[in-house]
């Protein structure tokens, strides 16, 4: 059956952090029909362990540490991509570039030049932080050449597709919304786990308010503002606790801010966790004031668990609010305003109707649609 499989090579999908793209990739890999599809990954030639690396290999996917980052060596980047596709010429049917922005589509350009039949650009972010002129120029250039090298566009939301690829490309190139689906059964509220984990984390006070966040410690996730909001909440509710799940480059900086505000006894930094679905059970409020998001898969997981959510108005797409349990607040509002809005709400869990659970975000409903798109793409 191996020779009849559709072989896919993906780029930009994996880092050492268990972020949104990594979560999307591993969920899809667990459920895709492995008799029909072989998905492999091209990552930088660095030696740090990747998120879910052991499981990815156990699922018979290959990981090639095969290219130099563009920022480390301009010519080295192109040469190592050229070398990879020359070595694997004729092996892959589809190349997928996973992007948080569009300043670099070299992987898809070289893939197409080496005869890969279908090249797909996948937008995983929207309204990102384009801070310099060079990045803006590169994005505009890549939008102009996109149609020559890319056959299909994927995006986690319409907003992400328009923002990354531009309105013209999104209209004219064959495009699809690929929902960041999850295995919803894993994220359903579990009272037994809530009691067990609150006991393990010493969060058993009768009227404790637990506010939670999951996400890598990076500027776009806005952890500094999360701490400011929580600081205002603690002024009103001394039994409030903040649980932060994730890791990243800004973790030490945020930890220093926590200590400076004398909040260390109220904040739990749990690092990267493989049981996020279980840890959601200990939370009462989910706080997600991102500066940029393509969709916000963490908000989907939190809603499945029945949590009341607070997120950024005009940043996080409205379609994430499939339970009507998400409150949108402008980032222009102060931390005190956010805290006030959070504290005035009834944060008792909402039991979701089955019709909402079995939604477009359920991996069991979406994986067949993705498979159909990929099968039709190579006909």
N, C-alpha and C positions, 0 to 999 in steps of 0.2 A: 504493500500500500504506500510505502515511502515515496516511490517515484511519482505517484499520483497526487501527492500533497501539494497544496499551494504554499510556496515558501516565501516568507515575509522577513525582511530585515528592518529593524526599527532603530532610530537614532534619537538621542535627547530624552530618552524615557527613564533612565535610571541614574540615581545618585546614591550616596551613602545614607541619605535621610529619607525616612518614610513619609514623604509628602503626598500631595494630591495626585500627581502624575503617577508616582510609584504605586499608589493605592489603586488607581484606575487600571494600570498595566497588570498587576498581579490578580485582580479580580477577574479581568477579562481572560487572562491566561488560564486560570483555574477552571473556567467554564466553557471555553471554546472547544469545538470538536477537533480533537487531536488526530483523528483519522483523516481529516481533510486539510488541516492547517499546521504548518510548522513555523513558529515565530522565534526568531533569533534577535540578538541585540548587539549593536556596535556602540562601545563606550570609550572614553579616553584611556590612553595607555598609562593609567595610574593604578596603584595596587591596593587602595583602600577597599574594604569589603562593601559591596553594594547592598542596598535595602532589598530584602527578600532573596538574596543571591542563592542561598542553599535551596530554597524552594523552587526558584526558577530553573535551576539545573536539574532538580528532582523531577520537574515536569518536562524534561528532555529538551529544553531550550538551550541554545548555545549563547555564551557571552564572549564576544570578541573585544579584547582591549586593544583596539586597532588604530587609533588616530591621536594626533597631538592637537591639543586645544588651539584654536585660532589665536587667542590672546597670548599664548606661550611662544608660538612660532607661526608667522603668516605662511611662509613657504612650506614649513614642515606640516602644517595642517592640510594643505592641498595635496602634498606628496603622499601623506599617509592615507588619505581618503582614496586617492588614485591607486595606490598600491593595494588597498583592500579590495576595491572593485575589480581591478585587473586579476587578482588572485582568485576571486569568486565570480568571475564573468560567466553569465549564463546560469548561475545557481539560483538566483532569486527572481521571483515573479513580481513582487510588490515591495516597494521601499516606502516607509512611513517616517516622516520627520515630525517629532513632537516638539512644539515650540511654546515658549512663554513670551516671545517677541519674534520679529521677523528680520532681525539684522543679519542673519546668517542662514542661507538656504543652500550652502555649498554641498551638503550631503545629497540633496535631491538633484542638484544640477549634475553632479558627477555620476550619480546613479543612472540618470536618464541618458547621459552621454555613453555609458557603458551598456546600454540596451535593456535596462530594467523596464519591463512593459508598463507598469502602473506606478506612478509616483504620487504620494499623498502627503499634503501638509496638514497637520492637526494642531489647531489652536486650543491651548489649555488655559489661557489667561485673557483678561480683557481690561482695558484702561490701565495698562501698566505704567511704570514710572520712567518715561523717556526723558532723561535729564540733560542729555548733551546733543549738540548739533550733529556730531558724527553718527550717532545712533539713528536720528531722524532721517539723515541722508541715506543711510543704508536701508532703512525700512522702505523709503520711497522708491529706491532703485529696485529692490527685490519685488515690490509690488508690480513694477513695470515689466519685469522679466518672468514673473510667476507663471503666466499662461504658457510659456514656451517649454517649461520643464515639469509642470505639475498638472496632473490629470484630474485630480479630485481634491476638494477641500473638506476637512472635517473640523468641527468646532463643538465645544461643550455647551455653547449657547449661541443664539443669534447675535447677541451683543459681542461675544468674543470673536465670532467670524467677521463681522463688519469692522470691528476695531482693528484686528490684526491684518486682515487681507485687503481691507478697503471695500467700500460699497460696490464699486464697479466689478472687481474680481469676484466678490461674493455672489453677485447676480449672474455673471457670465460664465463662471467655471462651475462645473457639476459639483454640488455641495450638499452636505448632510450635517444635521445636528446629531451628535453621538453623546447621549446622556451619560454622565458619570455614574453609572449604575452600581448598586451594592447588593450584597446578599442580605436582604432585609430581615430574614429570620434571625440572623446573628445580632441584630441591633434592637430587637424588641425589649421592652422594659422587663426586668427580672427582679422582683422584690427580694428574693433570697440572696441574690448577688449583691444587692444594695446593702442589706444588713451586714453581710459578711465583709464586704470591702470597706464600709464605713467603720466597722470595728477594727479592721486591720490598720486603717489610716488614722485612728483616734478621732473620728468625726461623728461621735455618737451623741453629742449634746442634743437635748430634746428639740430645741428650736434653731438648730444650726442651719444657716443658709449657705449652700455650696454653689459657687459660681465656677464654671469650667470653660476651658478653651483647649482646642487641639490645633496644632500647626507648628511649622518650623519657625525657629527664632530668626526671622528676617524682617527687613524694613516694611515690606508690603503687608505683613500680618499685624503690624501696629501694636506690638506688645507694650511699648512704652505708654500708649494711651490706655491699654487695658489696666495697667498698674495705677494710672491716674484715676480711672473710673473706680477701681476697687478701693483706692484710698478714700474716696468720698463715701463709698458704701460703708466702710468700717467706722467712719465717724458717726454714722447713724445706728449701725447694727454691729455690736462688738462680737457677736457670734457668727460673723460672716467669714468664710474661707474661700480662697481662690486656688483652684487646681489647674496647673499648666502642664500639658502633655506635649512633648516634642523636644527637639534639639536644634542647634544651628549656631551661626556665627555670632549672633547678638545675645546669646544666653548669659554670658558672664556680665555683660553690660546691664542686662535686665536684673540679674541677681544683685548687682551693686545698687541699683535703684531701689529694689525691695528693701535692702538693708538700710539704706539712707532714710527711707520713710518709716523705718521701724515696723515693717510689715512681715518680717520673716516668720513670726509665730502664726501668721494667718495665711501664708502662701506655701503650697506644696508643689515643688518642681519635680515631676515624676520622670522627666527625660522621655526618650523614645519607649513606647510600650506596644507590645504585640496584642494586648487585650483592651484596646480602646473601646470596643463594643461593650465590654463589661464595665469599664470605668465610667461610661456615660450614666450608668445606673446610680452613681453616688451624687450626681449633680442635680441641682434644682433649676439653674439658669444656665444657658449657653450663650457666651459672649464672643462676638466675632466681628470686631470693628475694622475689617481689612481696608487697606488703602487701594487695593486692586484685587479683583477676582474674576475668573472666567465664569464660574458658576458658584462654587463653594460646596464641595462634596461633604465637608464636615457638617454643614447645616442640614443636609439631607439625612445624615446619620443621626444627628441630634433630634430631628423631628420624628424619625421612626421610633426613637426611644421615648417620645412624648414630651420632650423638653420645650419650654418656652425659650425662644431665641431672640437675640438682639444683634442687629448687624447694620452695615453702612448703607444709607440711602443714596441712590445714584451711583453706587459702586458695584454692589452685589445685584445681579439680575433679578427682576421680580419673579421670574418663573421658578426660582428656587423655593418659593413659598407655597408649596403644594398642599400644605395642611392648614394654611391661614394662621399658623402659630409663630410666624416670624414677624418681629417688630423692626421696622426700618427707621433709623435715626441718622440725621446728617452729621458728618464728621466736623462740620462747622460749629456744631453745638459743643458746649463745654463738657468736661468730665463730670461736673456737678449735675448738669442737665441729664446726662446719660444715667447717672446713679439714681436721680430722682425718678426717672421713668421706669427703671428696673424695679425699684423698691415699691412703687405704687401698684404693681401688677400682682395678681394672684398667680403664684407659680406652681400650683398643684398640677400634677401630670395630667395630660389629656389622653384618654384612650382612643386610639385611632380606629376608624372604620376599616374593615377589610378592603373595601374598594379603594381606599387611599394607600394602603400598604402594598397592594398589588398594582403598583403604579408604573409609569414610564421609567422610573428610576430603579426598578427591580431587575437585577441582572438576568433573571430567568426569562424576562420578557424582551430584553434588548439584545442579548447575545445572538439570537437567531437573525435579528435584523442586520446586525453587523456582518455576520457570516454571509447573508444574502448579498449585501453590497460588495463584499470582497470577491465572492464567486462570480457575480455579474461583471465585475471590473475587468477580469482577465479573459472574458469571452471574446 
